[in-house]
Amino acid sequence: MSYKDKAEAIKYNNDYNARAYDRINLIVPKGDKEAIKARADELGQSVNGYISRLIADDLARRQRLP
């Protein structure tokens, strides 16, 4: 979808994200942010993708437990 007005495109994306996703704010100790970003980069992932995958993997393991 093409927008002439950048603000309109941003609003559309923000509205979609608000409907489709939950937001979680994460606070980590100083220095951990850089280490997390470096690890995500090593894996070719975004920080959000890396953290989301770790959580999904943990939840999947929990479901497999008796």
Order of alpha helices (4+ residues) and beta strands (2+ residues): alpha-alpha-alpha
